[in-house]
Each structure stands twice: as C-alpha cells, then as structure tokens.
C-alpha cells in the first residue's frame, strides 16, 4: 500500500505570484482540486510543490493543476 509520503510531489513554477495574497489564491485553487492534499509555495521563486493523494492519475493531475492555477489568474511555466 502506498502512503502519502511515498507519492512524489509535482513541482511547477507559477508565473505572476508576487505576494502572500497571490500564494493564498493559488494554494486555495490547488487544494480544491481532486487528488491534491496540499501545496508548498515559495513566492520569491514562484515554485509550487503540489502534494498528490494518489487517487488521480499523475498526467490527469498535472492537467488539473495547470487548470486550477489558470483559474486563480496565474499560469504554469513549462
């Protein structure tokens, strides 16, 4: 059985986050996404580490993360 600690995080760079308020919007959007248990955000670098719960296929989750970030008003940089 896989535990949450064994599931690798999905790391992305989010463009446009400039403050803690921005980070809060992105975190809220991500944690409302099915398959996500949390997100660690570094505003200075724009790096976001998304913690999956293992219930959603990784490819589908990456697509959902991109959509959630976009809905929050930001974009994921490839």
Secondary structure, 3 states (H helix, E strand, C coil): CCCHHHCCCEEEEEECCCCHHHHHHHHHHHHCCCCEEEEEEECCCCEEEEEECCCCCHHHHHHHHHHHHHHCCCEEEC
